[in-house]
Amino acid sequence: GAVAGLLCAGLAATVYASHCTDDSPLFVATWYTLATAIVASVGALMGKRALRY
């Protein structure tokens, strides 16, 4: 589940970064890392139930 969340976060960050004009290092380091951690955590929690079968 966590790996699926990391994959989704990476794809979303790639798409967002290709369209966003704000590319300051502080913005990227803060918000991309926070968003990736949240999505991976949700994937890990939901993956236990969804991937059980």
N, CA, C and O atoms as a Tripos MOL2 file, in Angstrom:
@<TRIPOS>MOLECULE
protein
  212   211    53     0     0
PROTEIN
NO_CHARGES

@<TRIPOS>ATOM
      1 N           0.7960   -1.1820    0.0000 N.3       1 GLY1
      2 CA          0.0000    0.0000    0.0000 C.3       1 GLY1
      3 C           0.8540    1.2690    0.0000 C.2       1 GLY1
      4 O           0.5640    2.2290   -0.7140 O.2       1 GLY1
      5 N           1.9040    1.2530    0.8080 N.am      2 ALA2
      6 CA          2.7650    2.4370    0.8880 C.3       2 ALA2
      7 C           3.5120    2.6620   -0.4250 C.2       2 ALA2
      8 O           3.7240    3.8030   -0.8360 O.2       2 ALA2
      9 N           3.9060    1.5810   -1.0740 N.am      3 VAL3
     10 CA          4.6060    1.7110   -2.3520 C.3       3 VAL3
     11 C           3.6610    2.2750   -3.4130 C.2       3 VAL3
     12 O           4.0610    3.1020   -4.2330 O.2       3 VAL3
     13 N           2.4160    1.8260   -3.3930 N.am      4 ALA4
     14 CA          1.4260    2.3730   -4.3210 C.3       4 ALA4
     15 C           1.2030    3.8590   -4.0390 C.2       4 ALA4
     16 O           1.0600    4.6490   -4.9730 O.2       4 ALA4
     17 N           1.1720    4.2430   -2.7750 N.am      5 GLY5
     18 CA          1.0300    5.6530   -2.4220 C.3       5 GLY5
     19 C           2.2150    6.4770   -2.8860 C.2       5 GLY5
     20 O           2.0480    7.5970   -3.3690 O.2       5 GLY5
     21 N           3.4080    5.9290   -2.7420 N.am      6 LEU6
     22 CA          4.6020    6.6410   -3.2120 C.3       6 LEU6
     23 C           4.5950    6.7890   -4.7320 C.2       6 LEU6
     24 O           4.9870    7.8290   -5.2610 O.2       6 LEU6
     25 N           4.1520    5.7540   -5.4220 N.am      7 LEU7
     26 CA          4.0660    5.8310   -6.8740 C.3       7 LEU7
     27 C           3.0680    6.9020   -7.3010 C.2       7 LEU7
     28 O           3.3500    7.7030   -8.1920 O.2       7 LEU7
     29 N           1.9130    6.9110   -6.6690 N.am      8 CYS8
     30 CA          0.8940    7.9260   -6.9920 C.3       8 CYS8
     31 C           1.3970    9.3280   -6.6750 C.2       8 CYS8
     32 O           1.1800   10.2530   -7.4580 O.2       8 CYS8
     33 N           2.0610    9.4960   -5.5500 N.am      9 ALA9
     34 CA          2.5820   10.8070   -5.1770 C.3       9 ALA9
     35 C           3.6480   11.2680   -6.1690 C.2       9 ALA9
     36 O           3.6970   12.4450   -6.5270 O.2       9 ALA9
     37 N           4.4890   10.3600   -6.6080 N.am     10 GLY10
     38 CA          5.5180   10.7130   -7.5810 C.3      10 GLY10
     39 C           4.9360   11.1310   -8.9130 C.2      10 GLY10
     40 O           5.3900   12.0980   -9.5250 O.2      10 GLY10
     41 N           3.9250   10.3970   -9.3630 N.am     11 LEU11
     42 CA          3.2760   10.7630  -10.6230 C.3      11 LEU11
     43 C           2.5480   12.1000  -10.5080 C.2      11 LEU11
     44 O           2.6170   12.9290  -11.4150 O.2      11 LEU11
     45 N           1.8570   12.3040   -9.4010 N.am     12 ALA12
     46 CA          1.1460   13.5640   -9.1990 C.3      12 ALA12
     47 C           2.1190   14.7360   -9.0980 C.2      12 ALA12
     48 O           1.8520   15.8070   -9.6450 O.2      12 ALA12
     49 N           3.2330   14.5480   -8.4130 N.am     13 ALA13
     50 CA          4.2260   15.6120   -8.2900 C.3      13 ALA13
     51 C           4.8390   15.9510   -9.6440 C.2      13 ALA13
     52 O           5.1220   17.1160   -9.9240 O.2      13 ALA13
     53 N           5.0430   14.9530  -10.4740 N.am     14 THR14
     54 CA          5.5880   15.1900  -11.8040 C.3      14 THR14
     55 C           4.6360   16.0130  -12.6660 C.2      14 THR14
     56 O           5.0440   16.9550  -13.3450 O.2      14 THR14
     57 N           3.3540   15.6360  -12.6230 N.am     15 VAL15
     58 CA          2.3570   16.3730  -13.4030 C.3      15 VAL15
     59 C           2.2150   17.7990  -12.8760 C.2      15 VAL15
     60 O           2.1550   18.7510  -13.6550 O.2      15 VAL15
     61 N           2.1630   17.9420  -11.5560 N.am     16 TYR16
     62 CA          2.0180   19.2670  -10.9590 C.3      16 TYR16
     63 C           3.2330   20.1470  -11.2760 C.2      16 TYR16
     64 O           3.0820   21.3140  -11.6350 O.2      16 TYR16
     65 N           4.4200   19.5860  -11.1440 N.am     17 ALA17
     66 CA          5.6320   20.3630  -11.3800 C.3      17 ALA17
     67 C           5.7470   20.8110  -12.8380 C.2      17 ALA17
     68 O           6.3300   21.8570  -13.1230 O.2      17 ALA17
     69 N           5.1990   20.0310  -13.7470 N.am     18 SER18
     70 CA          5.2840   20.4210  -15.1550 C.3      18 SER18
     71 C           4.3520   21.5820  -15.4940 C.2      18 SER18
     72 O           4.5270   22.2290  -16.5270 O.2      18 SER18
     73 N           3.3610   21.8560  -14.6370 N.am     19 HIS19
     74 CA          2.4210   22.9490  -14.8880 C.3      19 HIS19
     75 C           2.5600   24.1220  -13.9180 C.2      19 HIS19
     76 O           2.0010   25.1900  -14.1700 O.2      19 HIS19
     77 N           3.2770   23.9520  -12.8390 N.am     20 CYS20
     78 CA          3.3840   24.9800  -11.8090 C.3      20 CYS20
     79 C           4.5690   25.9010  -12.0970 C.2      20 CYS20
     80 O           5.6370   25.4480  -12.5080 O.2      20 CYS20
     81 N           4.3650   27.1950  -11.8750 N.am     21 THR21
     82 CA          5.4490   28.1510  -12.1120 C.3      21 THR21
     83 C           6.2730   28.4150  -10.8500 C.2      21 THR21
     84 O           7.3580   28.9900  -10.9350 O.2      21 THR21
     85 N           5.7790   28.0100   -9.6960 N.am     22 ASP22
     86 CA          6.5100   28.2220   -8.4350 C.3      22 ASP22
     87 C           7.4340   27.0290   -8.2040 C.2      22 ASP22
     88 O           6.9860   25.9580   -7.7940 O.2      22 ASP22
     89 N           8.7190   27.2200   -8.4700 N.am     23 ASP23
     90 CA          9.6650   26.1240   -8.3310 C.3      23 ASP23
     91 C          10.8050   26.4480   -7.3610 C.2      23 ASP23
     92 O          11.9280   25.9740   -7.5300 O.2      23 ASP23
     93 N          10.5060   27.2520   -6.3550 N.am     24 SER24
     94 CA         11.5410   27.5720   -5.3750 C.3      24 SER24
     95 C          11.8880   26.3240   -4.5600 C.2      24 SER24
     96 O          11.0030   25.5190   -4.2710 O.2      24 SER24
     97 N          13.1390   26.1510   -4.1910 N.am     25 PRO25
     98 CA         13.5570   24.9560   -3.4650 C.3      25 PRO25
     99 C          12.8260   24.7700   -2.1280 C.2      25 PRO25
    100 O          12.5140   23.6420   -1.7450 O.2      25 PRO25
    101 N          12.5590   25.8550   -1.4330 N.am     26 LEU26
    102 CA         11.8590   25.7400   -0.1520 C.3      26 LEU26
    103 C          10.4330   25.2370   -0.3540 C.2      26 LEU26
    104 O           9.9570   24.4040    0.4180 O.2      26 LEU26
    105 N           9.7490   25.7320   -1.3780 N.am     27 PHE27
    106 CA          8.3930   25.2820   -1.6930 C.3      27 PHE27
    107 C           8.3880   23.7930   -2.0320 C.2      27 PHE27
    108 O           7.5750   23.0280   -1.5120 O.2      27 PHE27
    109 N           9.2900   23.4040   -2.8940 N.am     28 VAL28
    110 CA          9.3520   22.0080   -3.3230 C.3      28 VAL28
    111 C           9.7090   21.1030   -2.1550 C.2      28 VAL28
    112 O           9.0620   20.0750   -1.9550 O.2      28 VAL28
    113 N          10.7140   21.4610   -1.3870 N.am     29 ALA29
    114 CA         11.1470   20.6150   -0.2720 C.3      29 ALA29
    115 C          10.0720   20.4790    0.7940 C.2      29 ALA29
    116 O           9.9250   19.4110    1.3890 O.2      29 ALA29
    117 N           9.3240   21.5350    1.0420 N.am     30 THR30
    118 CA          8.3080   21.4940    2.0970 C.3      30 THR30
    119 C           7.0480   20.7890    1.6450 C.2      30 THR30
    120 O           6.6440   19.7950    2.2490 O.2      30 THR30
    121 N           6.4280   21.2790    0.6070 N.am     31 TRP31
    122 CA          5.0990   20.8030    0.2360 C.3      31 TRP31
    123 C           5.1060   19.4750   -0.5010 C.2      31 TRP31
    124 O           4.2040   18.6620   -0.2990 O.2      31 TRP31
    125 N           6.0860   19.2350   -1.3390 N.am     32 TYR32
    126 CA          6.1370   17.9470   -2.0350 C.3      32 TYR32
    127 C           6.4280   16.8290   -1.0340 C.2      32 TYR32
    128 O           5.8410   15.7510   -1.1290 O.2      32 TYR32
    129 N           7.3240   17.0720   -0.0800 N.am     33 THR33
    130 CA          7.6370   16.0680    0.9260 C.3      33 THR33
    131 C           6.4400   15.7950    1.8240 C.2      33 THR33
    132 O           6.1430   14.6410    2.1340 O.2      33 THR33
    133 N           5.7530   16.8500    2.2420 N.am     34 LEU34
    134 CA          4.5760   16.6860    3.0900 C.3      34 LEU34
    135 C           3.4690   15.9340    2.3550 C.2      34 LEU34
    136 O           2.8590   15.0230    2.9150 O.2      34 LEU34
    137 N           3.2150   16.3030    1.1300 N.am     35 ALA35
    138 CA          2.1680   15.6360    0.3500 C.3      35 ALA35
    139 C           2.5140   14.1690    0.0870 C.2      35 ALA35
    140 O           1.6410   13.3040    0.1540 O.2      35 ALA35
    141 N           3.7720   13.8930   -0.2080 N.am     36 THR36
    142 CA          4.1950   12.5140   -0.4410 C.3      36 THR36
    143 C           4.0450   11.6710    0.8170 C.2      36 THR36
    144 O           3.6170   10.5190    0.7470 O.2      36 THR36
    145 N           4.3950   12.2360    1.9640 N.am     37 ALA37
    146 CA          4.2510   11.4990    3.2210 C.3      37 ALA37
    147 C           2.7870   11.2030    3.5330 C.2      37 ALA37
    148 O           2.4590   10.1150    4.0060 O.2      37 ALA37
    149 N           1.9180   12.1560    3.2730 N.am     38 ILE38
    150 CA          0.4860   11.9500    3.5300 C.3      38 ILE38
    151 C          -0.0740   10.8680    2.6090 C.2      38 ILE38
    152 O          -0.7810    9.9680    3.0630 O.2      38 ILE38
    153 N           0.2380   10.9540    1.3310 N.am     39 VAL39
    154 CA         -0.2970    9.9840    0.3760 C.3      39 VAL39
    155 C           0.2600    8.5860    0.6570 C.2      39 VAL39
    156 O          -0.4770    7.6050    0.5560 O.2      39 VAL39
    157 N           1.5250    8.4770    1.0030 N.am     40 ALA40
    158 CA          2.1000    7.1710    1.3280 C.3      40 ALA40
    159 C           1.4870    6.6090    2.6060 C.2      40 ALA40
    160 O           1.2670    5.4010    2.6970 O.2      40 ALA40
    161 N           1.2100    7.4460    3.5840 N.am     41 SER41
    162 CA          0.5770    6.9890    4.8190 C.3      41 SER41
    163 C          -0.8370    6.4810    4.5690 C.2      41 SER41
    164 O          -1.2350    5.4380    5.0870 O.2      41 SER41
    165 N          -1.5870    7.2270    3.7730 N.am     42 VAL42
    166 CA         -2.9500    6.7860    3.4280 C.3      42 VAL42
    167 C          -2.8890    5.4780    2.6410 C.2      42 VAL42
    168 O          -3.6980    4.5790    2.8690 O.2      42 VAL42
    169 N          -1.9530    5.3690    1.7330 N.am     43 GLY43
    170 CA         -1.7840    4.1280    0.9830 C.3      43 GLY43
    171 C          -1.4330    2.9540    1.8660 C.2      43 GLY43
    172 O          -1.9170    1.8430    1.6500 O.2      43 GLY43
    173 N          -0.5910    3.1910    2.8620 N.am     44 ALA44
    174 CA         -0.2290    2.1100    3.7820 C.3      44 ALA44
    175 C          -1.4180    1.6900    4.6320 C.2      44 ALA44
    176 O          -1.6210    0.4990    4.8650 O.2      44 ALA44
    177 N          -2.2020    2.6500    5.0960 N.am     45 LEU45
    178 CA         -3.3590    2.3220    5.9250 C.3      45 LEU45
    179 C          -4.4680    1.6600    5.1100 C.2      45 LEU45
    180 O          -5.0530    0.6700    5.5490 O.2      45 LEU45
    181 N          -4.7520    2.1910    3.9500 N.am     46 MET46
    182 CA         -5.8240    1.6380    3.1220 C.3      46 MET46
    183 C          -5.3780    0.3700    2.3910 C.2      46 MET46
    184 O          -6.2020   -0.4860    2.0680 O.2      46 MET46
    185 N          -4.0930    0.2540    2.1350 N.am     47 GLY47
    186 CA         -3.5860   -0.9210    1.4390 C.3      47 GLY47
    187 C          -3.7660   -2.1930    2.2280 C.2      47 GLY47
    188 O          -3.9480   -3.2600    1.6420 O.2      47 GLY47
    189 N          -3.7180   -2.1070    3.5390 N.am     48 LYS48
    190 CA         -3.9300   -3.2940    4.3700 C.3      48 LYS48
    191 C          -5.3120   -3.8840    4.1310 C.2      48 LYS48
    192 O          -5.4700   -5.1040    4.0800 O.2      48 LYS48
    193 N          -6.2890   -3.0400    3.9860 N.am     49 ARG49
    194 CA         -7.6670   -3.5190    3.7680 C.3      49 ARG49
    195 C          -7.9240   -3.8570    2.3020 C.2      49 ARG49
    196 O          -8.5320   -4.8820    1.9920 O.2      49 ARG49
    197 N          -7.4630   -2.9990    1.4120 N.am     50 ALA50
    198 CA         -7.7750   -3.1850   -0.0030 C.3      50 ALA50
    199 C          -6.9970   -4.3470   -0.6210 C.2      50 ALA50
    200 O          -7.5040   -5.0210   -1.5180 O.2      50 ALA50
    201 N          -5.7840   -4.5860   -0.1550 N.am     51 LEU51
    202 CA         -4.9390   -5.6240   -0.7490 C.3      51 LEU51
    203 C          -4.9600   -6.9310    0.0330 C.2      51 LEU51
    204 O          -4.1520   -7.8240   -0.2230 O.2      51 LEU51
    205 N          -5.8630   -7.0450    0.9680 N.am     52 ARG52
    206 CA         -5.9270   -8.2400    1.7990 C.3      52 ARG52
    207 C          -6.2730   -9.4840    0.9860 C.2      52 ARG52
    208 O          -5.7880  -10.5750    1.2860 O.2      52 ARG52
    209 N          -7.0930   -9.3310   -0.0220 N.am     53 TYR53
    210 CA         -7.5850  -10.4930   -0.7730 C.3      53 TYR53
    211 C          -6.6600  -10.8300   -1.8750 C.2      53 TYR53
    212 O          -6.9050  -11.7800   -2.6180 O.2      53 TYR53
@<TRIPOS>BOND
     1     1     2 1
     2     2     3 1
     3     3     4 2
     4     3     5 am
     5     5     6 1
     6     6     7 1
     7     7     8 2
     8     7     9 am
     9     9    10 1
    10    10    11 1
    11    11    12 2
    12    11    13 am
    13    13    14 1
    14    14    15 1
    15    15    16 2
    16    15    17 am
    17    17    18 1
    18    18    19 1
    19    19    20 2
    20    19    21 am
    21    21    22 1
    22    22    23 1
    23    23    24 2
    24    23    25 am
    25    25    26 1
    26    26    27 1
    27    27    28 2
    28    27    29 am
    29    29    30 1
    30    30    31 1
    31    31    32 2
    32    31    33 am
    33    33    34 1
    34    34    35 1
    35    35    36 2
    36    35    37 am
    37    37    38 1
    38    38    39 1
    39    39    40 2
    40    39    41 am
    41    41    42 1
    42    42    43 1
    43    43    44 2
    44    43    45 am
    45    45    46 1
    46    46    47 1
    47    47    48 2
    48    47    49 am
    49    49    50 1
    50    50    51 1
    51    51    52 2
    52    51    53 am
    53    53    54 1
    54    54    55 1
    55    55    56 2
    56    55    57 am
    57    57    58 1
    58    58    59 1
    59    59    60 2
    60    59    61 am
    61    61    62 1
    62    62    63 1
    63    63    64 2
    64    63    65 am
    65    65    66 1
    66    66    67 1
    67    67    68 2
    68    67    69 am
    69    69    70 1
    70    70    71 1
    71    71    72 2
    72    71    73 am
    73    73    74 1
    74    74    75 1
    75    75    76 2
    76    75    77 am
    77    77    78 1
    78    78    79 1
    79    79    80 2
    80    79    81 am
    81    81    82 1
    82    82    83 1
    83    83    84 2
    84    83    85 am
    85    85    86 1
    86    86    87 1
    87    87    88 2
    88    87    89 am
    89    89    90 1
    90    90    91 1
    91    91    92 2
    92    91    93 am
    93    93    94 1
    94    94    95 1
    95    95    96 2
    96    95    97 am
    97    97    98 1
    98    98    99 1
    99    99   100 2
   100    99   101 am
   101   101   102 1
   102   102   103 1
   103   103   104 2
   104   103   105 am
   105   105   106 1
   106   106   107 1
   107   107   108 2
   108   107   109 am
   109   109   110 1
   110   110   111 1
   111   111   112 2
   112   111   113 am
   113   113   114 1
   114   114   115 1
   115   115   116 2
   116   115   117 am
   117   117   118 1
   118   118   119 1
   119   119   120 2
   120   119   121 am
   121   121   122 1
   122   122   123 1
   123   123   124 2
   124   123   125 am
   125   125   126 1
   126   126   127 1
   127   127   128 2
   128   127   129 am
   129   129   130 1
   130   130   131 1
   131   131   132 2
   132   131   133 am
   133   133   134 1
   134   134   135 1
   135   135   136 2
   136   135   137 am
   137   137   138 1
   138   138   139 1
   139   139   140 2
   140   139   141 am
   141   141   142 1
   142   142   143 1
   143   143   144 2
   144   143   145 am
   145   145   146 1
   146   146   147 1
   147   147   148 2
   148   147   149 am
   149   149   150 1
   150   150   151 1
   151   151   152 2
   152   151   153 am
   153   153   154 1
   154   154   155 1
   155   155   156 2
   156   155   157 am
   157   157   158 1
   158   158   159 1
   159   159   160 2
   160   159   161 am
   161   161   162 1
   162   162   163 1
   163   163   164 2
   164   163   165 am
   165   165   166 1
   166   166   167 1
   167   167   168 2
   168   167   169 am
   169   169   170 1
   170   170   171 1
   171   171   172 2
   172   171   173 am
   173   173   174 1
   174   174   175 1
   175   175   176 2
   176   175   177 am
   177   177   178 1
   178   178   179 1
   179   179   180 2
   180   179   181 am
   181   181   182 1
   182   182   183 1
   183   183   184 2
   184   183   185 am
   185   185   186 1
   186   186   187 1
   187   187   188 2
   188   187   189 am
   189   189   190 1
   190   190   191 1
   191   191   192 2
   192   191   193 am
   193   193   194 1
   194   194   195 1
   195   195   196 2
   196   195   197 am
   197   197   198 1
   198   198   199 1
   199   199   200 2
   200   199   201 am
   201   201   202 1
   202   202   203 1
   203   203   204 2
   204   203   205 am
   205   205   206 1
   206   206   207 1
   207   207   208 2
   208   207   209 am
   209   209   210 1
   210   210   211 1
   211   211   212 2
@<TRIPOS>SUBSTRUCTURE
     1 GLY1         2 RESIDUE 1 A GLY
     2 ALA2         6 RESIDUE 1 A ALA
     3 VAL3        10 RESIDUE 1 A VAL
     4 ALA4        14 RESIDUE 1 A ALA
     5 GLY5        18 RESIDUE 1 A GLY
     6 LEU6        22 RESIDUE 1 A LEU
     7 LEU7        26 RESIDUE 1 A LEU
     8 CYS8        30 RESIDUE 1 A CYS
     9 ALA9        34 RESIDUE 1 A ALA
    10 GLY10       38 RESIDUE 1 A GLY
    11 LEU11       42 RESIDUE 1 A LEU
    12 ALA12       46 RESIDUE 1 A ALA
    13 ALA13       50 RESIDUE 1 A ALA
    14 THR14       54 RESIDUE 1 A THR
    15 VAL15       58 RESIDUE 1 A VAL
    16 TYR16       62 RESIDUE 1 A TYR
    17 ALA17       66 RESIDUE 1 A ALA
    18 SER18       70 RESIDUE 1 A SER
    19 HIS19       74 RESIDUE 1 A HIS
    20 CYS20       78 RESIDUE 1 A CYS
    21 THR21       82 RESIDUE 1 A THR
    22 ASP22       86 RESIDUE 1 A ASP
    23 ASP23       90 RESIDUE 1 A ASP
    24 SER24       94 RESIDUE 1 A SER
    25 PRO25       98 RESIDUE 1 A PRO
    26 LEU26      102 RESIDUE 1 A LEU
    27 PHE27      106 RESIDUE 1 A PHE
    28 VAL28      110 RESIDUE 1 A VAL
    29 ALA29      114 RESIDUE 1 A ALA
    30 THR30      118 RESIDUE 1 A THR
    31 TRP31      122 RESIDUE 1 A TRP
    32 TYR32      126 RESIDUE 1 A TYR
    33 THR33      130 RESIDUE 1 A THR
    34 LEU34      134 RESIDUE 1 A LEU
    35 ALA35      138 RESIDUE 1 A ALA
    36 THR36      142 RESIDUE 1 A THR
    37 ALA37      146 RESIDUE 1 A ALA
    38 ILE38      150 RESIDUE 1 A ILE
    39 VAL39      154 RESIDUE 1 A VAL
    40 ALA40      158 RESIDUE 1 A ALA
    41 SER41      162 RESIDUE 1 A SER
    42 VAL42      166 RESIDUE 1 A VAL
    43 GLY43      170 RESIDUE 1 A GLY
    44 ALA44      174 RESIDUE 1 A ALA
    45 LEU45      178 RESIDUE 1 A LEU
    46 MET46      182 RESIDUE 1 A MET
    47 GLY47      186 RESIDUE 1 A GLY
    48 LYS48      190 RESIDUE 1 A LYS
    49 ARG49      194 RESIDUE 1 A ARG
    50 ALA50      198 RESIDUE 1 A ALA
    51 LEU51      202 RESIDUE 1 A LEU
    52 ARG52      206 RESIDUE 1 A ARG
    53 TYR53      210 RESIDUE 1 A TYR
